[in-house]
């Protein structure tokens, strides 16, 4: 994890940098808001730790400018123990807030906790990307689960794979040969196999509220999943 550390107290920077590096973090130290902003715009960071009271560009302004450009996690440090300062910092987008003097171990624990939360959220987003919705149909590709109107639909492995191929490429027409080659991973010798699987899929996924099937036929070419 690459951390941008911003504080005008050089002794604090020295000690904190050493502690963070011992924990395996890569630290870039800056000593005023102007320098920090220039470095942030030039390099990529996973985390920012900044002091509220900074020369040239103060911590509040720096936090706002960073947040305008990035969602990188930010922990603000301050010598003030004021609820107003804390609220302002958090409202501007800081993820956490620590009052000086602070325990370095606690700061490291907070960095790791925020990092775990972000990774967990990314995992959820990634999983959501694998869930496809169309009307009453819900398909969880990672969990290999298909539901229509909330009711689980029992598909064979090949039916599931064909549906996954079509629904993740909505609107794209696949020939029977292309579907066979992608699902079976071998040359296609009998296109009727695909027709049978598509017929079974349509019957299992039939939605009475939609007269037009989800899987459409492009006459003379092949099949595709509806865009609309």
N, C-alpha and C positions, 0 to 999 in steps of 0.2 A: 504494500500500500504506500503510495506516494503522498506525503503530507507537506502542505505549505504552512509554515509557522511564522506568524507575524507579531512581533512585539519589540518595543524599543528598549526593553531591559536586557542588556546583553548577557548578564550573568544568568538570568532566567532562561534565555534562549540557549545558552551553552549547556546548562544542566539538563534542560528538558530535551534538547536535541540528542544528547548522549543517552538518556533513558529511553527515548523512542527508538533510537537506532539499535539499542541492546534488545529491544523487543522485535526487531526485524523490519521496522518501518524505514522507508527512505525519506529523509527530511531535507527540505530546502528552507533556509532561514532568511527572513527579510526583516528590516528594522523600521520601516515606515509604510504608510498606506500607499503612497505613490509607487514605491519600489515593488511592493507586493502586487499591486494591480498590473504593473508591467510584466512581472514574472508570471502571474496567473494567465495573462493573455498570450504568453509565449509558450508556456509548458502545460502539460496535462497533469492534473492532480486528482487524487481520490478523496482527499480530506483537507479541510482548512481549519486551522486554529488561529484565531486572531484576538488581539487585545482591543478593548473598547476605546482606550485613550491612546491614539497614535498621532505622531506628527504628520504634517502635510495633508494626508487624507485620513479623517478619523475612522474608527472601527465601524460605526453605524453606517456611514456613507460607503465604506468599502464593502460591507456586508450587502448593502443594497445593490451595488454595482456588480458584485460577483453573482448575486442571485438573478440579476437581469440577464446574465449570460449562461448560467449553469445551475444545475440542481445538486452540485457537489455538497456533501454534508459539511456543516459549519458549526464549530463550537466557539463561543465567544468567552473571552477572559476579561475580568475587570477587577479593579481594586475597590469599586463601589459595591456596597451591599444594598442596592436600591431596587425596589420592585418595579419602579418606572423604567429603569435601565434594562432590567430583565425583560419586561413586557415589550419594550420597543425593539430589542434585539430579536426576540422570538417572532414578533409580528413582521419583521423584515425578512424572516426566512431562516434565522439561525435554528439549528436542530437541538442545541443544548447550550448551557450557560454555567460557567463556574466562576466563583468569587475567589480572588487572591486573598491570602495564600491558600493554595489547594494541595491536596495529596496527589502526587504524580501517579501513584498506582490507581487512584480513583479515575483520573483523567484517561489513562490507558484502558481501564475497564469500560468507560463510557464510549471511547472510540470503537472498541471491539463490539460493544452492544449495538451501537448504531450501524456498524458494518454488517453484523448478522441480520439485523432487521431489514436492511436494504437488500441483502442477498435473498432473504426470504420473500420479500416483495417482488424481486425480479423473477424468482421461481414461480410465484403465483401468476405473474404476467405471462411468463413463458407457457405455463399450463393453459391459461385462458386462450392463448393464441392457437392452441391445439383443439379447442372446442369450437365447433362450427354450428351455427344456427341458421335454419331456413324455415320460416313459417313455424309449424308445430314440431319440426324435426330438430333434434339436438344430437350432435355426434362428437363424442370425446375420443379423439384418435389415440391419445396416450393411454387412456383407460380401456380402449376398445369397447366402448359402450355407446349404443344407439337408442334414443328414445323418441317416440312420437306421442305428442300430447301427454308427456310425462310417463308414458308406459314403455318399459324396456322392450326392445324388439330383438328377437333371437335371429341373428344372422350367422351363416356359415363363415369360416375364415376367408374364403375367396370372395363371398358377397361383401363382407366388410371391407376388404382391400380394394375391390372395384369401386365401392361407394366412396372410400377415402380418396382414391385417385381422382374421381370426378368432382367431388365437393371441394377439394383443395385447389381445383383448377376450373372454377365455374366459368361457363361460357366457352371453354375450349372443347373443340370436337375431337374425339379420339376414334380412329378406325377400330374395327373389331380386332385386327391384327395387332395394333399398338397396345390395346388393353391386354390382350393375351400375353404379349411379350413382356410387358411391365409387371404383370401379376404372377405369371407362371415362370418368367425368366427363361423362356425357351421359344423357339420358332412356333408360329401358329399353323396347325394343320387342319383345324376344324373351327370355323368362325361360329358355327351353330352353338358351341359351348357358351360363347359370350351372350348370344341371344337368350339362351335359357336362363343364365344368371341375371341378366337385366330384367327379364320377365318376372322372375322370382322376387327380385328386389322391389320392383314396382308394386307387386301384390302385397308384400310385407310392409311397405312404407306408405301405402295408400292413405291419403288424407281426404276425408269426405268433404272438407271445406274447400278443397282445390280440385277442380275437374281436370285441369291440365297436370300431367305427372311431373314430378321433380326432375326425373331423368328423361330428357327429350331425345328424340330420334332426328338425326339429320339424314334425310333419305338419300340413299346412295353413297353415304360416307360412313357414319357411325353414330356415336352417342355423346351427349354432353349434359352437364347439370345446369339447370336454369340459373341465370344471373339474378332475375327479379324475384 
